[in-house]
Amino acid sequence: MPFTGASVAASFALLVFKGTSNRGNSGLYWRTAQLQGLLLIGAGRLEVCYPAKGRRAFTSHVWLCALQLSRLTDFQPASIEDLCKIHERNYVLGLEKIVRRGRNEVVDNAPTYITPTSFDDALRAAGAAMALVDAVVEGSSAESIAPAGFGICRPPGHHAVAKGPMGFCLFGTVAVAARHAQQFHGLKKVLIFDFDVHHGNGTNDVFFDDPSVLFISTHQAGLYPGTGALSEVGTGDGAGASINLPLPGDSGDAVMMEVFDEIVGPAAARFQPDIILVSAGYDAHWRDPLASLQMRSSTYYRLAAKIKALADSLSGGRCVFLLEGGYDLKGLGESVAETFRAVLNLPSIDKFNADLLRDEPKDKARALITEAKRVHSL
């Protein structure tokens, strides 16, 4: 994230992956024709997308085919106290006061815009993340793998710092969800994996000295907000609990899979998390205008499949994805849909010809991996 000229607009779609059959499951299910608009509008896109007629139940923007999903419809906004577990009270109350003036304003130099509904929208976004954690934890048992969850929430959250907004983020949504998992559900260890193309500085700051939260970020080196160097490993008791992996420009599927297999997976296995939270930003897609990485829609399929496999083996399946960045409509729609298909154990349908992309910087990536393994003793 950020995206020049964007406003902080709200949308909430909380989806729990229950499987591909609706037999034996309760809840409200959304078939493809409904999910098209849900994904596009829910991802902050204002374009209206009409479903094709007849048997063709998908559009060129959202490639889905008869997925069965349970939609959470009854959840509460986060409270001021929930936010104050992450943010300074003066900031939370001060932002509320500014928003209640009823004007459109800029509240940081990213710029981050606010509207008269922004404060309530941000409370609902954080509440949505907490509700997904509730659903995933309550759906788990010793006998079965928990459902996974995906929150299409706006505003996003991973840049917001304790003292203020940043990068179109008002409150640290994934950080609020992590503390909720620990303090309300008693989960001791939380893994946060952030694959947005921009470093999740706000999330990283919150847990920089906290050994109970392992923060792993893959992001493009040199981009906004200028943080996330490999040397930023945490401090005090949290030393080693921040793993920042700044990828060289032009990195794509091959580099991401190598980084995941050699760094992310082994670090997660060593940490043994009770739940995995994912800051799912899709702006590392090759179509995205704000960066120069080369992830494909199928990269996000493979990435989501690996994340879900980690959750199944390490944390009883407990896994929640929360939308962060993504600024190309086609790339975003395809990538979110591919994430859904991976978690539901359906095949990828991305047909993109990877030969059209630039060569990946494999030597630079190998050097990064080697140094990261040395720094973090992996």
N, C-alpha and C positions, 0 to 999 in steps of 0.2 A: 504494500500500500504505500505511498499515498497516490492520489490522482488529482491533478490540478483542476480546480473548479468543481469538485464533487461536493455535495452536501451530505450531511449526516441524516439519512432518511431511515425509517424503521421498517423492518419486516421480520416476521418470525414464523418459521416452519420447523417444527420439532418432529423428526422422523425416527422411529425405532425400527430397526431391521429385524423382522420376525421370521424370515424364510420365504420361500417361493410358493407356498401353499397356504390358502386361507382356512383350511380345515383345522379345527382345534384351536384356533387363535381368536382372541377377542380384540375388539377395538375397531376403529374406523380405518378402512383401507382405501388407498388412492391408486387408481390404475393410471396408465400412461397418459391418457388424454388430459387428466386433471393435473398430473405432475409436470406437464410441459410448462404451463403458466406458473405453477408453484415454484419451479426452479428458476425461471427467468425473472419473475417479479420478486420472488423471495431473495434472489441474489442481488437485489438493488437495481434491476434493469426495468425500465419503464416501457419497453417495447411490448406491444400486444402480439401474442402468437396464437394463431388459430389452428386447431387440430385438423389434420387431413381427414378426408371422408373415407368411408369404406373400411377395409381391413387395415389400412395403413394408419397406425395409431402413434406416429411420432413425426416430428418435424426435423428439418435440417439442423436446428439449433440444439435440440435435446434428443439424444439417441437413447430411448428407453423402450423396453418391450415387456409390458404386462408384469411389472414388478409389484410385489405385494408388500405394503408398508403400513405400519401402524402409526397414526398421527396423534400426538399428544395435544389435547385441546384445552385442558384445564390446568393452568399453572399460574403461580403468583409472581409478580415482579419482585426483584431483589429489594431488600430493605436498606435503609441508610446504614444500619448496623452491619449488614452483609458487606457493603462497599467499604466500610471503615476497617474491615479486617485486612484490606489491601491498600486503601488510600487514606490520606490524612483527612481528618474530619473537616478542617477548615476549607480544604479544596472541595469536598463533596457539597457542603452547605453553601459555599460561595458560588459554585456552578449552578446549583438550584436557584439561587437568588438571581443570577444573571439571566437564566433561561426564563424565569417567571416574568421578566420585563415584557416578554411577548414580542421580541424583535429578532430578526435574523442578524447574527453577529459572527465575527471571526474571533476565536479564542486562543489560537496560537499561530505561529508563523509557517505552518506546513502548507497551506492554511487548513485549519479545522473549523468548519462552519457549524453553527448551531441554529436551530429554529425553535419556535415556541413549544414544540413537543419533544425536543431532544432529550431532556432530562428523563422524562417518563419512558421514552423509547429505550434509553440506555439501561434503565432499571429493568425493563422487560427483557432486553437482550441478556443481561446477567441472570435474571430469573429463569430464562429459557435454558441457559447452560446448567443451572442448578437442577432444574426439573429433569433434564436429560440424565444427569448423574443419578438422581433419585430413581428414575425408571430403569437404568442399567443395573444399578446396585440391587434394587429390589427384585429385579428379574433374574438374578443369579442365585445359584444354589450349589451345594456340593455335588449334586447329581447331574447338573446340566450346565452348558455354557451360556453365559449371559447374552442377551441381545446387545447389539451395538447401537449407537445413536448418532444422528447427524443434525446439527442445528444450523439452519440457514438464518442467521441473525444479523441485523444491522442496528446500530453501528457496530463495527468490529472492535477489537480490544487490545491487540498485543503491543501497541506502542504506548498506551497510556501509562504514565508514571505515577508514583505515589502522590506527588504534589500537583499534578495537572494533566491536561489533555495533550495529545500529540498524535500527529499523523492520522487524522480522522478518527481517532479513538478517544472516547471519553472515560471509560472505565475498563479495567483489565478483566475482561469476561472470563478468559480461561483461568486466570489466577483466582478469581472469585470461586469458580467451579472447583478448583483444586483444594482451596481451604474448606469449602463445603464438604467435599468428599472426606477430608480428614476429620473435621470437627463435628459434623452431623452424623456421618456414617462410621466413623472410627477407623477409616482406612489409613494406614500408617505411612505408606510410601506411594507417591504419585510420580509418574513419568509424563512429562510434557514434551511432545515432539512437534516442532514448528517447521513446516516446509514452505512457508511463504518466501518469496524471493527477497523480501526485506527482513532484516534481523528484528526479532521480537524483543526489543530492548526493554520495554516496560515489564514484560513477564520475567525476563532475565534479572532485572534489577530487584524485583520483589523477593526472589528466591536465591539471590546471589550468596547469601550466608546460611542457607537452610539445607542441611544434608538430607532432609526427608522428601525433597522434591528434586528429581533429576531433570534438568532442562537441556534438551538437545535441539540445536537449530542448524538447518542447512539454508544458506542464503547466498546471494551473489556478492562477492567481494566488492567493496568500494561504493555500494549504493547507500541511499538513505536508510537509516539515520546516521551512518558512519560508525556504528558499533559492531560488536560481534567478532572481534579478532580471535584467533585460535588461542591466544595467550589469556583471554578472559575466561578463567576456569572456576571462578568463585573465590570466596574469602572466608577466613575463620573456619568454623565447623563445616561450612559449605564448600570448602576448597575441593575441587574435583567434581562437583555436582553440576557444573555448567560446562557443556561440551558445545563449543561454537565452531562451525565448519563453513568458513567462507569459500564458496566454490568459485573457481575462475570463470570468467565470461566464456560463453559458448558451451558450457557443460550441459549435458543432456541425459538421456536415458542410461547410457552405459556408465557415466560417472556417478549418477545418483544410485544406481543399483550396487555399484562397487562400494560406495560410501556407506550405504545402508548395511550391506552384508559384512563389511569389515569394521565398522565403527558403531553404528546405531544398534544393530542386533546384539553384538557382544556386550555393549555397555548396558543395554536393557536387561540382558540375561544376568549380568553381574549384580545389577541393582535389585532385581526381583520386585517389580512394582505391583501394587494392589489394584491399580487402575491406570489406563493409558488415556491421556487427553491429547488431542491433536489440534494444533492451530493450523487449519487447512486453508492455506492461501494458494491460489492457482495462478499467480502472476509470474511464475517461472516457466509458463507455457511458451512455446516458440512464437505463438501469435501475439503475445502480450506486448503492448507498446512501451511499457515502462522499464523494461530490463532487456538483457541479452543472453538469457539462458535458453535452452532448447528442449525443455520437457515436452513430450507428446501427451495426448490424451491417454494413450495406453500406458505411459509412464506412471500416471496417477492410478491406473488400474493395478499395475504391478506393485506400486508403493502401498496402496490400501490393502492389497492382499497380504503383503508382508507384515504390515502393522496389525491386521486382524489375526494373523497366525501367531504373532508375538503375544497378543492379548490372550488368545486361546491357551497358549502354553504357559504363560507367566501369571496372568491375572484373572483366570476364570472367564475369559472372554470380555471382561469389562473394558469398554473402549468407547469414547465419545469424540466425534469430529465436530469442530466449530469453525464455521466459515470465516476466513480473514479476507485477503485480497483476491484480485482477479478482475482484469479490466478489458478483456476482449470477449465479446458476447459468445461467439462460436466456441472459442477455446474453453471458456468457463463452463458453458452448458455441457459440452462433451465431457470435460474432465470430471465434473461433479457426477454426471451420469455413469461414467466409468468407475468412479469410486463406489457408487451404489452397487454396480454389478459385481465388483470384486468382493464386497462385504457379503453379498447375497450368494456368492459362489456361482455366479453366472459368467459365461465367457465374454471376453472383451469383443467389441464390435468396431474398434477403431481400425480403419483401413489406410491410414496415412502412410505415404511412401517416405521412409526415413532417409532415403538417398537424396532427398531434396534439401536436407539440412547441412550445415557446415560441419567440418570435422571437429570432433571434441578434443579439448586440450588434455589428453590422457596423461602426458608426462607431468604436467602441473598438478593434475588431480592426484596422481600417484605420490607426488612429493607431499601434498597436503595430508593424504591418508597416512603415510609413513610417519610424519611428524605428529599427527594427532594420536596415533597409536603409542608413540613414545611418550608424549605429554601425559596421556591418560592411562598408561600402563595396560594397554589392551593387546 
